Amino acid sequence: MNTLSNAHNASTPLKFRSLGGWVEQPDNLQPTLEGHAQADVIIIGAGFAGLSAALELRALGADVIVLEQEFAGFGASGRNAGYLLGSMGIDFAVFVNRVGVEQATQFVRFYDEAVTYVEGRFEQLGIQCDYTPSGVLRAAVHASQEKRLHKDMALGEKLGSSTRFVDSAEMRARGIPPAFLFALEQRGGTLNPGKYVGGLRRAAIDAGVKLYEHTPLLSFSEGASISCKTAHGSVSAPVMLLATNAYTPQLGVLRNKIAAIRVSAIETKRLSEQQLAALGWKAREGIITPHYIMESHRLTAHGTLVLTVKELGYAYGSKVPNIPDQRAYSALAQVLRERYPALQGLEVQHCWSGYVSGAYDFLPVIGAMGAKQNIFYTAGCSGHGLAGQSFMGSLLAAQINGKTPELLTALQHKTPSMLPEPLQWCAIQSAFAAAKLLDARTDRKVRRDNAKNV
C-alpha cells in the first residue's frame, strides 16, 4: 500500500476502484429486459434524477420502467463526494452573467429548495445514508481569497441565497482544520451517496417501479409511442425521460449542449482515534474551496478522509472511459499532504473517477425534444447534482403528469452550443489549463506563507 509520502508520485499507481468508493453491485441485481414490455413512462438511467422521477411518477399511479446500463448508482450518483449542497455550490456570478439578476434568483431558489426536498425524502422513504446536517463551508486556503468570498456572499444575498461568513476565530473554535482560514457557510451537509442512491433504488422497487439493470439502451425511435431497443428486448411508452447525465452524448443526444467531464477522488485509510483527535473537525462539516477547479474535503462516517476534484479531465468526443486518472490522484494526494501536515504517513486506501455533464454556462440543461415533444431530458449538473438532480426528477415527474411546476418554467433558458470536435477538445483543455495556472499561483502563495511560519 502506498503511503502519503510517495502517493503523489505519478509513477506509483494508486489502487483504482472501477465502481467508485461508495457502491458495490447489489445482491438483488434486477433482471435484464427480455422480450417486449409496455409502460406509461420509460426512464433511462437509474441515478438520482431517474429514480427520483420514477418514485414520484409511481406515486401518481404511472406504470414506470427504468432501464439502467449497469446497476443503480453505477454512474455519477455513486461516485461523487456526497455533498447535499444548495446554491453556494456554483459561483453566484455565473448565474447573473448568464441569465441576469431576475432569473438568477430562480436558479438560486431551485438549488436551495433541492436541499429541503432531499432532506424530506430521507424521512419519507426511510433512507439511512449517514447524513450529517452540519453545513457546508466554502473555505479559503489563502488570505487573498477573502475579497472574492465577500463579493460572492453579497451577490448571493441579492439573489436570495442564505449564506454567512465564518471568520478565522470561529473556524478555530469549531475545530476546522487550520489549513482553512475563513469561509462562507450554507445549510446542508454530507452523506454517503451510495447509501442514498441505494435507498432510492430500494424504495423504487418496493413501489412497483420495473427496474431493469445491465440493460443498456441501444436505440430509440420517436413518435406518439416511443420504442426503445435493448440487447434482448424492447419497451414502448408514450413518454420517455433521459436521466443519463454525462452518458447522454454517447446516445447521440445533447452533444451540442453538454460535455462529459471526468472528476476524480481519493479516500484514505481509516484514521486512528489519535489522528481524529489531532485533526479536530468534530462536526465534520463538508468543505469546498474557492479554487477555479475546487478541492473538496470531508470526513466520512466510517472515519476516512475523501478528497475530490483538483484536476478535471475530458476525453475527445465526450467519451466516458472507466479508466484511472493517476495524474489527478497524484494531485489530490499532494493536497492531502499539504492541507493536513499532522497526518503525515496516512495511507491512501483507493481512488476512483467518474463523469459529470456540464454546459458552457454551468447551468442545468433541461427540456423536451422529438416530433411530439415527449422525450424529456435533464443533464448539466456540473458536479453539483446530488440535490439538484434529485429535485429535478420530481419537477419533471410533475411536468410529465401534465402539471408543469412554476419553478421548472422559470429555469428555462437557452443553453450555449458546444463547439464541434476537435475545437471542443481544444477549448475545454485550454480552459482547464488556465484554471490550473490560476490555482497553482494561489497554492504557491500558501506554500510560501507556510514556509515563513515554520
C-alpha positions in Angstrom: 0.0 0.0 0.0 1.3 3.5 -0.9 2.0 5.9 1.9 1.2 9.6 1.5 4.9 10.3 1.2 5.0 8.6 -2.2 1.3 8.6 -3.2 1.6 11.8 -5.2 4.3 10.3 -7.4 2.6 9.7 -10.8 5.0 6.7 -11.4 3.5 4.9 -8.3 -0.1 4.0 -9.3 -2.8 4.1 -6.6 -5.4 1.4 -6.1 -8.2 2.1 -8.6 -11.8 1.2 -7.9 -13.8 0.9 -11.1 -17.1 1.2 -9.2 -16.3 4.3 -7.2 -15.8 4.3 -3.4 -19.4 4.2 -2.2 -21.1 1.3 -4.0 -20.9 -2.4 -4.8 -23.1 -4.3 -7.2 -26.3 -5.1 -5.3 -27.0 -8.7 -4.2 -30.6 -8.4 -5.6 -29.5 -7.2 -9.1 -32.7 -6.7 -11.1 -33.1 -8.8 -14.3 -32.2 -7.6 -17.8 -35.1 -6.8 -20.1 -36.2 -9.8 -22.1 -38.9 -9.6 -24.8 -41.3 -6.7 -25.2 -42.8 -4.5 -22.4 -45.0 -1.5 -22.3 -45.3 1.3 -19.8 -46.7 4.8 -19.3 -43.2 6.2 -18.9 -39.7 4.9 -19.8 -36.8 6.3 -17.8 -33.3 5.8 -19.0 -30.7 5.9 -16.1 -31.1 4.8 -12.5 -29.3 7.6 -10.7 -30.6 10.4 -8.5 -32.7 12.0 -11.3 -34.1 8.9 -12.8 -35.0 7.1 -9.6 -36.5 10.3 -8.1 -38.7 10.8 -11.1 -39.7 7.1 -11.1 -40.8 7.3 -7.5 -42.8 10.5 -8.0 -44.4 9.1 -11.1 -45.3 5.8 -9.5 -46.9 7.7 -6.6 -49.1 9.4 -9.2 -50.2 6.0 -10.4 -48.0 5.7 -13.5 -46.6 2.4 -14.8 -42.8 3.1 -15.0 -40.0 1.2 -16.5 -36.3 2.2 -15.8 -33.5 0.9 -18.0 -30.0 1.0 -16.5 -26.9 0.0 -18.4 -25.1 -1.3 -15.3 -26.8 -1.1 -11.9 -28.5 1.8 -10.0 -25.9 4.3 -8.8 -23.1 3.0 -11.0 -22.5 6.4 -12.6 -22.0 9.8 -11.0 -24.6 9.2 -8.3 -22.3 6.6 -6.8 -19.0 8.3 -7.4 -19.4 11.9 -6.1 -18.2 13.4 -2.8 -21.6 13.2 -1.1 -22.4 16.8 -0.5 -26.0 17.9 0.0 -25.4 21.5 -1.1 -27.6 24.3 -2.4 -26.8 27.4 -4.4 -23.4 28.1 -2.9 -22.1 25.2 -5.0 -21.8 27.4 -8.0 -20.3 30.9 -8.0 -23.3 33.3 -7.9 -21.8 35.4 -10.6 -22.2 32.5 -13.0 -26.0 32.8 -12.6 -26.1 36.5 -13.1 -23.7 36.7 -16.0 -25.6 34.1 -17.9 -29.3 34.9 -17.3 -29.4 38.2 -15.4 -30.4 39.0 -11.8 -34.2 38.3 -12.1 -33.8 34.8 -13.5 -30.7 34.1 -11.4 -32.9 34.3 -8.3 -34.9 31.4 -9.6 -31.8 29.3 -10.1 -30.8 30.1 -6.5 -34.2 29.1 -5.3 -34.1 25.8 -7.3 -30.8 24.8 -5.7 -31.7 25.8 -2.2 -35.2 24.1 -2.4 -33.4 21.0 -3.6 -31.7 20.6 -0.3 -35.1 20.7 1.6 -36.5 18.3 -0.9 -33.8 15.7 -0.4 -33.9 16.0 3.4 -37.6 15.4 3.2 -37.0 12.2 1.1 -34.7 10.7 3.8 -37.7 10.8 6.2 -40.4 9.9 3.8 -38.6 6.9 2.3 -36.8 5.8 5.4 -33.3 6.2 3.9 -30.4 5.9 6.2 -27.4 7.4 4.5 -25.1 8.8 7.2 -26.4 12.3 6.7 -24.7 14.9 8.8 -26.5 18.2 8.5 -23.6 20.2 9.9 -23.5 22.7 6.9 -21.0 23.1 4.1 -18.2 25.6 4.1 -16.7 27.2 1.0 -13.3 27.8 2.8 -10.3 29.8 1.7 -6.8 28.5 2.0 -5.1 31.9 1.5 -5.9 35.4 2.6 -6.0 36.6 -1.0 -9.3 34.7 -1.4 -11.2 36.8 1.2 -12.3 39.6 -1.1 -13.7 37.1 -3.6 -15.7 35.3 -0.9 -17.2 38.6 0.5 -18.1 39.7 -3.0 -19.8 36.4 -3.7 -21.6 36.5 -0.4 -23.0 39.9 -1.2 -24.2 38.9 -4.6 -25.8 35.7 -3.2 -27.8 37.7 -0.7 -29.1 39.9 -3.5 -30.2 36.7 -5.2 -31.9 35.3 -2.1 -29.3 32.9 -1.1 -28.7 32.5 2.7 -25.0 32.2 3.5 -22.9 33.6 6.4 -19.3 34.5 6.8 -17.3 32.4 9.2 -14.2 34.2 10.4 -10.9 32.6 11.4 -11.7 32.8 15.1 -14.9 30.8 14.7 -13.1 28.4 12.3 -10.6 27.6 15.0 -13.2 27.4 17.8 -15.1 24.9 15.8 -12.0 22.8 15.2 -11.9 23.2 11.4 -8.5 22.1 10.2 -6.2 25.1 10.3 -5.4 25.0 6.5 -8.9 26.5 6.0 -8.7 30.1 7.1 -12.3 31.5 6.8 -15.4 30.6 4.8 -18.9 31.1 3.6 -21.3 28.7 5.1 -24.6 27.3 3.9 -27.1 24.8 5.2 -26.8 21.2 4.1 -24.2 18.6 4.9 -22.6 15.4 3.8 -23.9 11.9 3.3 -23.0 8.5 1.8 -24.2 8.8 -1.8 -24.0 5.1 -2.3 -26.4 4.5 0.6 -28.7 7.4 -0.7 -29.0 6.0 -4.2 -29.3 2.5 -2.8 -32.2 3.8 -0.7 -33.9 5.3 -3.7 -33.4 2.0 -5.6 -35.0 0.0 -2.7 -37.9 2.4 -2.5 -38.5 2.3 -6.2 -38.5 -1.5 -6.4 -40.8 -1.6 -3.3 -43.2 0.9 -5.0 -43.5 -1.3 -8.1 -41.2 0.5 -10.5 -39.9 -2.0 -13.0 -36.1 -1.6 -12.9 -34.0 -3.5 -15.5 -30.3 -3.5 -14.7 -27.5 -4.5 -17.0 -29.8 -3.3 -19.8 -28.2 -0.6 -21.9 -30.3 1.4 -24.3 -29.2 0.6 -27.9 -31.5 2.9 -29.8 -34.9 4.5 -29.7 -37.5 5.8 -32.2 -39.6 8.9 -31.8 -43.3 9.4 -32.3 -46.5 9.3 -30.4 -45.3 6.0 -29.0 -41.5 5.8 -28.2 -39.9 2.5 -28.8 -36.6 1.6 -27.0 -34.4 -1.3 -28.1 -32.1 -3.2 -25.9 -29.9 -6.3 -26.5 -32.6 -8.8 -25.7 -35.9 -6.9 -25.8 -37.8 -3.6 -26.3 -40.1 -1.4 -24.4 -42.6 1.2 -25.6 -44.4 4.1 -23.9 -45.9 7.5 -24.8 -43.3 9.4 -22.8 -39.5 8.9 -22.2 -37.1 10.7 -19.7 -33.4 10.7 -20.4 -31.7 10.9 -17.0 -28.3 9.7 -18.2 -26.2 12.7 -17.2 -22.7 12.5 -18.8 -23.5 9.4 -20.7 -26.2 11.2 -22.8 -23.9 12.3 -25.6 -23.0 8.6 -26.2 -26.6 8.0 -27.0 -26.3 10.6 -29.8 -28.3 13.2 -27.8 -27.4 16.6 -26.5 -23.9 16.5 -28.0 -24.4 20.2 -28.8 -25.3 21.1 -25.3 -23.2 19.2 -22.8 -19.8 17.7 -22.4 -18.7 14.8 -20.2 -16.1 15.9 -17.7 -14.1 13.5 -15.6 -13.7 14.1 -11.9 -11.6 12.1 -9.5 -11.4 11.2 -5.8 -9.1 9.6 -3.3 -10.0 8.0 0.0 -7.6 7.5 2.9 -7.4 4.5 5.2 -9.4 4.9 8.4 -8.0 7.5 10.8 -6.9 6.3 14.2 -8.5 7.8 17.3 -5.3 9.7 17.9 -5.4 11.1 14.3 -9.0 12.1 14.6 -8.3 13.8 17.9 -5.3 15.7 16.4 -7.4 16.7 13.4 -10.4 18.1 15.4 -13.2 18.7 13.0 -15.8 17.3 15.4 -18.9 18.5 13.4 -17.5 17.1 10.2 -18.6 20.0 8.0 -18.2 19.4 4.3 -15.5 21.7 2.8 -15.1 23.0 -0.7 -12.5 25.6 -1.7 -12.9 28.7 -4.0 -10.2 27.5 -6.4 -11.2 27.7 -10.0 -11.0 23.9 -10.0 -12.2 23.3 -6.5 -10.9 20.9 -3.9 -13.5 19.2 -1.7 -12.6 17.7 1.7 -14.8 15.7 4.0 -14.6 13.1 6.8 -16.8 10.1 6.3 -19.0 8.3 8.9 -16.5 5.4 8.8 -13.6 7.6 9.7 -11.8 8.2 6.4 -11.0 11.3 4.5 -12.3 11.8 1.0 -10.8 14.4 -1.3 -12.2 15.1 -4.8 -11.6 17.2 -7.9 -8.4 19.5 -8.1 -7.9 18.3 -11.7 -10.5 17.7 -14.4 -10.4 15.6 -17.5 -12.0 15.5 -20.9 -12.0 12.6 -23.4 -12.3 13.5 -27.0 -15.9 13.3 -28.2 -17.3 13.4 -24.7 -16.5 9.7 -24.3 -16.7 8.2 -20.8 -14.0 5.5 -20.4 -14.0 4.0 -17.0 -10.2 4.2 -16.5 -7.9 5.6 -13.8 -6.5 9.1 -13.9 -3.2 8.8 -12.0 -2.3 12.5 -12.6 -5.5 13.6 -10.8 -4.9 11.1 -7.9 -1.4 12.4 -7.5 -2.6 16.0 -7.4 -5.1 15.0 -4.7 -2.5 13.1 -2.7 -0.4 16.2 -2.7 -3.3 18.3 -1.5 -3.8 15.8 1.3 -0.2 16.1 2.4 -0.2 19.9 2.3 -3.5 20.6 3.9 -3.1 18.1 6.7 0.5 18.2 7.9 -0.5 16.5 11.2 -1.5 13.4 9.2 1.9 12.7 7.5 2.1 9.0 6.6 -1.7 8.5 6.3 -2.2 5.9 3.6 -4.4 6.4 0.6 -6.8 3.4 0.5 -8.1 3.7 -3.0 -9.1 6.1 -5.7 -11.8 6.4 -8.4 -13.0 8.6 -11.2 -16.4 9.3 -12.8 -18.1 11.7 -15.2 -20.4 14.6 -14.8 -22.1 16.6 -17.5 -21.6 20.3 -17.9 -22.7 23.1 -20.2 -20.6 26.1 -21.2 -22.7 28.2 -18.8 -22.6 25.7 -15.9 -26.4 25.8 -15.6 -28.8 22.8 -15.7 -29.8 21.6 -19.2 -33.5 20.6 -19.2 -36.1 20.4 -21.9 -38.1 18.2 -24.3 -37.4 17.0 -27.8 -38.8 14.8 -30.5 -41.6 15.3 -33.0 -44.2 15.1 -30.2 -42.0 16.8 -27.6 -42.5 13.7 -25.4 -38.8 12.9 -24.8 -37.7 14.8 -21.7 -34.1 15.2 -20.6 -32.1 16.5 -17.6 -28.3 17.0 -17.6 -25.8 19.7 -16.9 -25.3 19.1 -13.2 -21.7 20.5 -13.4 -20.6 18.4 -10.4 -23.4 19.6 -8.1 -26.1 17.1 -8.9 -26.9 15.3 -5.7 -29.5 17.8 -4.5 -30.3 19.4 -7.9 -30.9 16.3 -9.9 -32.9 14.6 -7.2 -35.2 17.6 -7.1 -35.2 17.9 -10.9 -36.5 14.4 -11.1 -39.6 15.4 -9.1 -40.2 18.5 -11.1 -40.0 16.6 -14.4 -42.3 13.9 -13.0 -44.9 16.7 -12.4 -44.4 18.0 -15.9 -44.9 14.5 -17.4 -48.1 14.3 -15.4 -49.3 17.4 -17.1 -48.8 20.0 -14.3 -45.5 21.8 -15.1 -44.2 23.4 -11.9 -43.7 27.2 -12.0 -40.1 26.8 -10.9 -39.3 24.5 -13.8 -40.7 27.0 -16.2 -38.6 29.7 -14.5 -35.4 27.8 -15.2 -35.9 27.7 -18.9 -33.0 29.4 -20.8 -31.0 28.9 -24.0 -28.0 26.7 -23.4 -25.0 27.8 -25.4 -24.0 25.5 -28.2 -20.9 23.3 -27.9 -18.2 23.5 -30.4 -17.6 20.7 -32.9 -14.6 18.4 -32.4 -11.6 19.0 -32.4 -12.4 22.6 -31.4 -14.3 21.5 -28.3 -11.4 19.4 -27.1 -9.0 22.3 -27.6 -11.4 24.8 -25.9 -12.0 22.6 -22.8 -8.4 21.7 -22.4 -7.4 25.3 -22.7 -9.9 26.3 -20.0 -8.7 23.6 -17.7 -5.1 24.7 -18.2 -5.9 28.3 -17.5 -7.7 27.4 -14.3 -4.8 25.2 -13.2 -2.4 28.1 -13.6 -4.5 30.4 -11.5 -5.0 27.8 -8.8 -1.3 27.0 -8.8 -0.5 30.6 -8.2 -2.8 30.5 -5.1 -1.2 27.3 -3.9 2.3 28.7 -4.3 1.3 31.6 -2.0 0.1 29.2 0.6 3.4 27.3 0.5 5.4 30.5 0.8 3.3 31.6 3.8 3.7 28.2 5.4 7.4 28.2 4.9 7.7 31.6 6.6 5.7 30.3 9.6 7.9 27.2 10.2 
